[in-house]
């Protein structure tokens, strides 16, 4: 699918691009009802849809279908984008395009979720977005349930039912050198002090680490914190935490051999 040149009759190798400045100008015109600007903006962002579609290349789904669904997500993003947001349009649009494709895949999945459960999940998402926009923060399950007049357990169950399984090895960030994977953001509640203290060799090897590496290893494997949490606590990026963590582990392994 990735190497397919023509999707839905569109030659993807010749898709137009528009600059960030031009995007801002077009968005203002779109909000004022300019249909020509809207069409130009959609065509100028089809490469964005294509890049998202390529993430689903391992699903063996029809590329034309996914591209069309992705375009629906793009249009929804255009209609809902707030010019007052201090973010690039692509930052806002990508999650919406992904969400639209995932909804399509869920609805066409072999494992069927009942219509009532699926409808409740979509209503939950809509209420969540509405309350977030009104109050400036995400509501809890109880608040959503109260709005929908259902039990909180039903809300939680409906959201779980429409979730796609995700590999722990799926990358969530890449800075061109090292990737950060979902497993790096999962808390480890098993590797506690007691388990690590059983192996004195590892503790001795940790003494060879520098102060920052010791802090990262302790917070990650003793306290069970995620890389994002560690990054926020010590004031560096998650990518830096990832690199330092890998470096520390390699050093411990060399000492342990």
C-alpha positions in Angstrom: 0.0 0.0 0.0 2.9 2.4 0.8 4.3 2.2 -2.7 0.9 2.7 -4.4 1.0 5.9 -6.5 -2.7 6.3 -7.4 -5.3 6.2 -4.6 -8.9 7.0 -5.3 -7.9 8.3 -8.7 -5.4 10.7 -7.1 -1.8 10.7 -8.2 -0.2 10.8 -4.8 3.2 11.6 -6.2 1.8 15.0 -7.4 -0.1 16.1 -4.4 0.1 19.8 -3.8 1.6 21.4 -0.7 0.9 24.7 1.0 3.0 26.7 3.4 2.1 27.3 7.0 1.5 31.0 6.3 -0.8 30.1 3.4 -2.6 27.6 5.6 -3.4 30.4 8.2 -4.7 32.6 5.4 -6.9 29.9 4.0 -8.3 28.9 7.4 -9.4 32.4 8.0 -11.2 32.5 4.6 -12.7 29.1 5.3 -14.2 30.3 8.6 -15.7 33.1 6.6 -17.4 30.7 4.2 -15.0 30.7 1.3 -15.6 27.4 -0.5 -12.8 27.8 -3.0 -10.3 28.3 -0.1 -11.8 25.2 1.6 -11.2 23.1 -1.5 -7.6 24.4 -1.9 -6.9 23.7 1.8 -8.2 20.1 1.6 -6.1 19.4 -1.5 -3.1 21.0 0.1 -3.4 18.6 3.1 -4.0 15.3 1.3 -0.3 14.4 1.8 -1.1 14.6 5.5 -3.9 12.0 5.1 -1.6 9.8 3.0 1.1 9.9 5.7 -1.5 8.7 8.3 -2.9 6.0 6.0 0.6 4.6 5.6 0.7 3.9 9.4 -2.0 1.3 8.8 -0.1 -0.5 5.9 0.2 -3.7 8.0 -3.6 -4.1 8.2 -4.0 -5.4 4.7 -6.9 -3.0 4.2 -7.8 -1.4 0.9 -5.7 1.8 0.5 -8.5 3.6 -1.4 -11.0 2.9 1.4 -8.6 4.1 4.1 -7.7 7.2 2.1 -11.3 8.2 1.7 -12.0 7.7 5.4 -8.9 9.7 6.2 -10.2 12.5 4.1 -13.4 12.5 6.1 -11.3 12.9 9.3 -9.4 15.8 7.6 -12.7 17.6 6.7 -13.9 17.1 10.3 -10.7 18.6 11.5 -11.1 21.6 9.3 -14.6 22.2 10.4 -13.7 21.9 14.1 -10.3 23.6 14.2 -10.2 26.6 16.4 -8.0 29.4 15.0 -7.4 30.6 18.6 -5.5 27.4 19.4 -1.8 27.8 19.6 -1.0 24.7 17.6 -0.3 23.8 14.0 -3.3 22.5 12.0 -1.5 19.2 11.4 -1.0 18.7 15.2 -4.8 19.0 15.6 -5.7 17.1 12.4 -3.6 13.9 12.7 -5.4 12.5 15.8 -8.8 13.2 14.2 -7.7 11.4 11.0 -6.3 8.5 12.9 -9.5 8.4 15.0 -11.7 8.3 11.9 -9.7 5.4 10.4 -9.7 3.5 13.6 -13.5 3.9 13.9 -13.8 2.5 10.4 -11.6 -0.4 11.2 -13.5 -1.2 14.4 -16.8 -1.1 12.6 -15.5 -3.5 10.0 -13.6 -5.7 12.4 -14.2 -9.4 12.6 -14.7 -9.1 16.3 -18.1 -7.3 16.4 -19.1 -4.9 19.2 -22.8 -4.5 19.7 -24.4 -1.4 18.1 -25.7 -0.1 21.5 -22.3 -0.4 23.1 -20.6 1.3 20.1 -23.2 4.1 20.1 -22.7 4.7 23.8 -18.9 4.9 23.2 -19.3 7.5 20.4 -21.7 9.5 22.6 -19.2 9.4 25.4 -16.5 10.7 23.1 -18.8 13.6 21.9 -19.7 14.5 25.5 -16.1 14.4 26.6 -15.1 16.8 23.7 -18.0 19.1 24.5 -17.2 19.3 28.3 -13.5 19.7 27.6 -14.2 22.6 25.3 -16.6 24.2 27.8 -14.5 23.8 30.9 -11.0 23.7 29.5 -10.2 20.3 31.1 -11.2 16.7 30.5 -14.1 15.3 32.5 -14.0 12.2 34.5 -16.0 9.0 33.8 -18.6 10.0 36.5 -19.2 13.4 35.0 -19.7 11.9 31.5 -22.0 9.2 32.9 -24.1 11.8 34.7 -24.4 13.8 31.5 -25.5 10.7 29.6 -27.7 9.4 32.5 -26.0 6.0 32.6 -23.9 4.2 35.1 -20.1 5.0 35.1 -19.4 1.3 34.5 -21.3 1.4 31.2 -19.2 4.3 30.0 -16.0 2.6 30.9 -17.0 -0.6 29.3 -18.1 1.0 26.1 -14.8 2.8 25.7 -12.9 -0.4 26.4 -15.0 -2.2 23.8 -14.0 0.0 20.9 -10.3 0.1 21.7 -7.9 -1.4 19.2 -5.1 -3.6 20.7 -1.8 -1.8 20.4 1.7 -3.4 20.4 4.0 -2.4 23.2 6.7 -2.1 20.6 4.7 0.6 18.6 6.9 3.8 18.5 5.2 6.9 19.8 8.1 9.3 19.1 11.3 9.4 17.1 13.8 12.2 17.0 15.8 10.8 14.1 18.1 8.7 16.4 16.3 6.8 19.1 12.7 5.8 19.2 10.4 5.9 22.3 8.0 3.0 22.4 4.7 2.5 24.2 6.4 0.1 26.6 8.6 3.0 27.7 5.6 4.9 28.9 4.1 2.0 31.0 4.7 2.0 34.7 6.6 -0.9 36.0 5.1 -2.0 39.4 6.9 -5.3 39.7 10.6 -4.2 39.6 10.6 -3.0 43.2 13.5 -2.4 45.6 13.1 -5.9 47.0 13.6 -7.6 43.7 16.5 -5.5 42.7 18.2 -5.7 46.0 18.4 -9.5 45.7 21.2 -9.1 43.1 24.1 -7.3 44.7 26.1 -7.5 41.5 23.6 -5.2 39.8 23.7 -2.8 42.7 27.5 -2.7 42.5 27.3 -2.0 38.8 25.0 0.9 39.4 27.7 2.6 41.4 29.6 3.0 38.2 26.8 5.2 36.8 26.9 9.0 36.9 24.5 10.9 39.1 21.9 11.6 36.4 21.9 8.0 35.2 21.5 6.8 38.8 18.5 9.1 39.2 16.9 7.8 36.0 17.5 4.2 36.8 16.1 4.6 40.3 13.0 6.4 39.3 12.3 4.1 36.3 13.0 0.7 37.9 12.7 1.3 41.7 9.9 3.8 41.7 8.2 2.4 38.5 7.8 5.8 36.9 7.3 6.4 33.1 9.9 8.1 31.0 7.6 11.1 30.7 7.3 11.4 34.4 11.0 11.2 34.9 11.6 13.8 32.2 9.3 16.2 33.9 10.8 15.7 37.3 14.5 16.2 36.3 13.8 18.8 33.6 15.0 17.1 30.4 13.2 15.7 27.3 11.7 12.2 27.2 14.1 11.4 24.3 17.1 12.3 26.5 15.7 10.1 29.3 15.4 7.3 26.9 19.0 7.6 25.7 20.4 7.9 29.2 18.4 5.0 30.4 19.6 2.8 27.5 23.2 3.9 28.1 22.9 3.1 31.8 21.5 -0.3 31.2 24.2 -1.2 28.7 26.8 -0.1 31.3 25.2 -2.3 34.0 25.1 -5.2 31.6 28.9 -4.8 30.9 29.6 -4.7 34.6 27.4 -7.7 35.2 29.1 -10.0 32.7 
